[in-house]
């Protein structure tokens, strides 16, 4: 399957890390991270949390648009039907919580 492009909205400085739900129009996957939006810390945390949520490696994710913005476009390399289904689950609000 070709690469999957997803749209996300980052919420830095969150009380806990989580991936799930939507924000904005068109709907974007919400990724809340505890890291501040300083020196790329939030971007690194976003990639780490997405990798955990999708069960992939961090190197499978690339930010292609919005590196300095809360709204980002991410490419997931070598995705599968299962990854696309997981993305739809996360968009529907079934939160994936981290401790």
N, CA and C of each residue as an Amber inpcrd file, in Angstrom:
protein
   297
   0.8520000  -1.1830000   0.0000000   0.0000000   0.0000000   0.0000000
   0.8910000   1.2370000   0.0000000   0.4840000   2.2730000  -0.6860000
   1.2930000   3.5000000  -0.7200000   1.2780000   4.2160000   0.6270000
   2.0720000   5.2600000   0.6870000   2.1410000   6.0610000   1.9100000
   0.7840000   6.6690000   2.2320000   0.5120000   6.8250000   3.5280000
  -0.7330000   7.4190000   3.9980000  -0.4380000   8.8290000   4.4960000
  -1.2120000   9.8080000   4.0410000  -1.0640000  11.1890000   4.4850000
  -2.1620000  11.4780000   5.4970000  -1.7650000  11.9620000   6.6840000
  -2.7440000  12.3110000   7.7090000  -2.5680000  13.7690000   8.1140000
  -3.6540000  14.3610000   8.5550000  -3.6470000  15.7370000   9.0430000
  -3.8420000  15.6840000  10.5530000  -2.9990000  16.4210000  11.2920000
  -3.1180000  16.4180000  12.7480000  -3.1550000  17.8380000  13.3010000
  -3.6730000  17.9720000  14.5110000  -3.6020000  19.2150000  15.2710000
  -2.8770000  18.8960000  16.5630000  -1.7940000  19.6010000  16.8260000
  -0.9630000  19.3600000  18.0060000  -1.4140000  20.2630000  19.1440000
  -1.4750000  19.6800000  20.3310000  -1.7560000  20.4360000  21.5500000
  -0.5540000  20.2670000  22.4780000   0.4140000  21.2100000  22.3960000
   1.5930000  21.1140000  23.2660000   1.2400000  21.5090000  24.6940000
   2.1340000  21.2020000  25.6240000   1.9640000  21.5330000  27.0440000
   0.7060000  20.9170000  27.6420000   0.3030000  19.7650000  27.1690000
  -0.8850000  19.0790000  27.6880000  -0.5410000  18.4220000  29.0290000
  -1.5720000  18.0930000  29.7840000  -1.3440000  17.4520000  31.0760000
  -0.8470000  16.0150000  30.9130000  -1.2120000  15.3710000  29.8090000
  -0.7140000  14.0240000  29.5070000  -0.7030000  13.8240000  27.9960000
   0.0580000  12.8450000  27.5750000   0.1510000  12.5260000  26.1490000
  -1.0350000  11.6680000  25.7480000  -1.6710000  12.0220000  24.6240000
  -2.7570000  11.1980000  24.1010000  -2.9490000  11.4850000  22.6210000
  -3.4860000  10.4900000  21.9390000  -3.7740000  10.6040000  20.5150000
  -5.2110000  10.1700000  20.3250000  -6.0310000  11.0380000  19.7390000
  -7.4120000  10.6580000  19.4630000  -8.3410000  11.8450000  19.4340000
  -9.4520000  11.6950000  18.7410000 -10.4260000  12.7660000  18.6070000
 -10.1000000  13.6670000  17.4320000 -10.9550000  14.6500000  17.2310000
 -10.7610000  15.5640000  16.1120000 -10.8680000  17.0120000  16.5640000
 -10.3160000  17.8810000  15.7480000 -10.4120000  19.3210000  15.9670000
 -10.3640000  19.9990000  14.6050000 -11.0750000  21.1200000  14.5030000
 -11.0180000  21.9240000  13.2910000 -11.9100000  21.4360000  12.1780000
 -11.8690000  22.2090000  11.0890000 -12.6410000  21.8720000   9.9070000
 -11.7330000  22.0990000   8.6970000 -11.3480000  21.1250000   7.9690000
 -11.7410000  19.7190000   8.0510000 -11.1720000  19.0610000   9.3060000
 -11.7810000  17.9700000   9.7450000 -11.3460000  17.3150000  10.9810000
  -9.9000000  16.8410000  10.9010000  -9.1560000  17.1190000  11.9620000
  -7.7660000  16.6900000  12.0710000  -7.6200000  15.8520000  13.3390000
  -6.7660000  14.8570000  13.2890000  -6.4900000  14.0230000  14.4420000
  -5.7680000  14.8500000  15.4970000  -6.2360000  14.7900000  16.7480000
  -5.6210000  15.5460000  17.8290000  -4.5090000  14.7170000  18.4680000
  -3.3420000  15.3530000  18.6090000  -2.2010000  14.7300000  19.2840000
  -1.7730000  15.6840000  20.3930000  -2.0660000  15.3060000  21.6440000
  -1.6900000  16.1200000  22.7950000  -0.3820000  15.5860000  23.3640000
   0.5660000  16.4940000  23.5880000   1.8680000  16.1060000  24.1350000
   2.2370000  17.0310000  25.2880000   2.9730000  16.4990000  26.2360000
   3.4000000  17.2900000  27.3830000   4.5440000  18.2340000  27.0330000
   5.2530000  17.9570000  25.9770000   6.4180000  18.7450000  25.5820000
   6.0030000  20.1470000  25.1330000   6.8280000  21.1420000  25.4390000
   6.5430000  22.5080000  24.9780000   6.8950000  22.6620000  23.4990000
   6.2970000  23.6600000  22.8720000   6.5580000  23.9440000  21.4580000
   7.8060000  24.8120000  21.3330000   8.9330000  24.2730000  21.7910000
  10.1980000  25.0010000  21.7820000  11.2870000  24.0830000  21.2270000
  12.0770000  24.6040000  20.3030000  13.2370000  23.8780000  19.7540000
  12.8980000  22.4920000  19.2240000  11.7130000  22.3160000  18.6600000
  11.3480000  21.0400000  18.0610000  10.9850000  19.9430000  19.0410000
  10.8800000  20.2770000  20.3340000  10.5580000  19.2560000  21.3380000
   9.1580000  18.6830000  21.1270000   8.2090000  19.5360000  20.8140000
   6.8380000  19.0570000  20.5950000   6.7670000  18.1850000  19.3490000
   7.4670000  18.5610000  18.2800000   7.4680000  17.7520000  17.0610000
   8.0320000  16.3610000  17.3260000   9.1150000  16.2800000  18.0850000
   9.7100000  14.9870000  18.4080000   8.7390000  14.1490000  19.2400000
   8.0600000  14.7940000  20.1830000   7.0920000  14.0830000  21.0260000
   5.8980000  13.6180000  20.2050000   5.4640000  14.4240000  19.2470000
   4.3470000  14.0470000  18.3790000   4.6900000  12.7930000  17.5820000
   5.8640000  12.7490000  16.9940000   6.2860000  11.5850000  16.2100000
   6.3380000  10.3500000  17.1100000   6.8690000  10.5080000  18.3050000
   6.9600000   9.3820000  19.2450000   5.5760000   8.8540000  19.6160000
   4.6370000   9.7570000  19.9050000   3.2910000   9.3410000  20.3040000
   2.5240000   8.7250000  19.1380000   2.6880000   9.2760000  17.9490000
   2.0430000   8.6800000  16.7780000   2.5780000   7.2720000  16.5160000
   3.8800000   7.1000000  16.6570000   4.4750000   5.7780000  16.4530000
   3.8860000   4.7750000  17.4370000   3.7450000   5.1710000  18.6820000
   3.1710000   4.2810000  19.6930000   1.6970000   3.9900000  19.3890000
   0.9520000   5.0040000  18.9890000  -0.4800000   4.8390000  18.7260000
  -0.7330000   3.9180000  17.5340000   0.1340000   3.9810000  16.5350000
  -0.0430000   3.1600000  15.3390000   0.7410000   1.8520000  15.3900000
   1.5790000   1.6890000  16.4160000   2.3790000   0.4800000  16.5170000
   3.4680000   0.3990000  15.4690000   4.0100000   1.5440000  15.1060000
   5.0650000   1.6130000  14.0960000   6.3260000   2.2140000  14.6960000
   7.3530000   2.3340000  13.8740000   8.5960000   2.9810000  14.3020000
   8.5020000   4.4830000  14.0300000   9.2160000   5.2600000  14.8130000
   9.2060000   6.7140000  14.6360000   9.7060000   7.1060000  13.2490000
  10.6120000   6.3400000  12.6970000  11.1590000   6.6940000  11.3810000
  10.1610000   6.4920000  10.2460000   9.0180000   5.8650000  10.5330000
   7.9700000   5.6980000   9.5250000   7.1260000   6.9540000   9.3560000
   7.3380000   7.9650000  10.2020000   6.5510000   9.2010000  10.1810000
   7.4300000  10.3680000   9.7610000   6.9010000  11.1960000   8.8650000
   7.6230000  12.3790000   8.4050000   6.6670000  13.5680000   8.3660000
   7.0760000  14.6700000   8.9850000   6.2950000  15.9070000   8.9140000
   6.6310000  16.5660000   7.5790000   5.6250000  16.7310000   6.7160000
   5.8760000  17.3150000   5.4010000   5.3270000  18.7330000   5.2730000
   4.4760000  19.1430000   6.2200000   3.9310000  20.4930000   6.1780000
   3.5520000  20.9130000   7.5930000   3.8800000  22.1490000   7.9550000
   3.4660000  22.6960000   9.2290000   4.4150000  22.4380000  10.3760000
   5.6830000  22.3350000  10.0970000   6.6500000  22.0450000  11.1580000
   6.6200000  23.0880000  12.2820000   6.2860000  24.3220000  11.9580000
   6.2290000  25.3810000  12.9700000   4.7990000  25.7500000  13.3440000
   3.8450000  24.9360000  12.9530000   2.4310000  25.2060000  13.1820000
   1.8080000  24.1050000  14.0320000   0.6520000  24.3850000  14.6150000
  -0.0850000  23.3430000  15.3480000  -0.7540000  22.3660000  14.3880000
  -1.1080000  22.8330000  13.2060000  -1.7020000  21.9620000  12.1870000
  -0.5810000  21.4290000  11.3070000  -0.4980000  20.1070000  11.2160000
   0.5920000  19.4770000  10.4860000   0.0620000  18.4190000   9.5290000
   0.8320000  18.1570000   8.4930000   0.5550000  17.0670000   7.5650000
   1.6960000  16.0690000   7.7350000   1.3320000  14.8270000   7.9890000
   2.2910000  13.7700000   8.2640000   2.1380000  12.6720000   7.2120000
   3.2600000  12.1330000   6.7620000   3.2340000  10.9690000   5.8840000
   3.6610000   9.7570000   6.7050000   2.8560000   8.6920000   6.6110000
   3.2000000   7.4170000   7.2270000   3.6920000   6.5090000   6.1040000
   4.9710000   6.1620000   6.1470000   5.5850000   5.3440000   5.0880000
   5.1490000   3.8950000   5.1890000   4.9840000   3.2790000   4.0310000
   4.6740000   1.8560000   3.9390000   3.4820000   1.4590000   4.8060000
   2.4310000   2.2310000   4.7250000   1.2520000   1.9480000   5.5350000
   0.4650000   0.7790000   4.9580000  -0.4810000   0.2910000   5.7340000
  -1.2960000  -0.8370000   5.3080000  -2.7610000  -0.5120000   5.5610000
  -3.6100000  -1.4300000   5.2110000  -5.0420000  -1.2650000   5.4650000
  -5.2900000  -1.1650000   6.9670000  -4.5190000  -1.9020000   7.7540000
  -4.6720000  -1.8530000   9.2120000  -4.3150000  -0.4750000   9.7640000
  -3.3220000   0.1590000   9.2020000  -2.9260000   1.5010000   9.6430000
  -4.0280000   2.4950000   9.2950000  -4.5980000   2.4010000   8.1230000
  -5.7020000   3.2820000   7.7250000  -6.9030000   3.0680000   8.6460000
  -7.1870000   1.8230000   9.0120000  -8.2940000   1.5320000   9.9220000
  -8.0140000   2.1050000  11.3070000  -6.7710000   2.0070000  11.7650000
  -6.4010000   2.5660000  13.0750000  -6.5710000   4.0860000  13.0610000
  -6.2080000   4.7180000  11.9650000  -6.3780000   6.1710000  11.8350000
  -7.8530000   6.5450000  11.9700000  -8.7410000   5.7930000  11.3330000
 -10.1770000   6.0690000  11.4370000 -10.6760000   5.8690000  12.8600000
 -10.1580000   4.8520000  13.5690000 -10.5240000   4.6330000  14.9760000
 -10.1260000   5.8310000  15.8260000  -8.9090000   6.2960000  15.6360000
  -8.4150000   7.4310000  16.4170000  -9.2050000   8.6980000  16.1170000
  -9.5770000   8.9070000  14.8620000 -10.3820000  10.0710000  14.5030000
 -11.7560000  10.0300000  15.1570000 -12.2930000   8.8290000  15.3330000
 -13.6380000   8.7060000  15.8940000 -13.6730000   9.0130000  17.3870000
 -12.5190000   9.2640000  17.9860000 -12.5060000   9.6750000  19.3800000
 -12.1510000   8.5780000  20.3460000 -11.8200000   7.4070000  19.8570000
 -11.3810000   6.3360000  20.7440000  -9.9470000   6.6450000  21.1370000
  -9.8040000   7.2680000  22.2920000  -8.5110000   7.7810000  22.7110000
  -7.5240000   6.6740000  23.0170000  -6.2900000   6.9250000  22.6500000
  -5.1790000   6.0410000  22.9670000  -4.3680000   6.7850000  24.0120000
  -4.4770000   6.3670000  25.2680000  -3.8380000   7.0890000  26.3580000
  -2.4870000   6.4970000  26.6980000  -1.5810000   7.3600000  27.1290000
  -0.2450000   6.9450000  27.5160000  -0.0180000   7.3350000  28.9620000
   0.8230000   6.6100000  29.6430000   1.1460000   6.9490000  31.0250000
   2.5390000   7.4700000  31.1300000
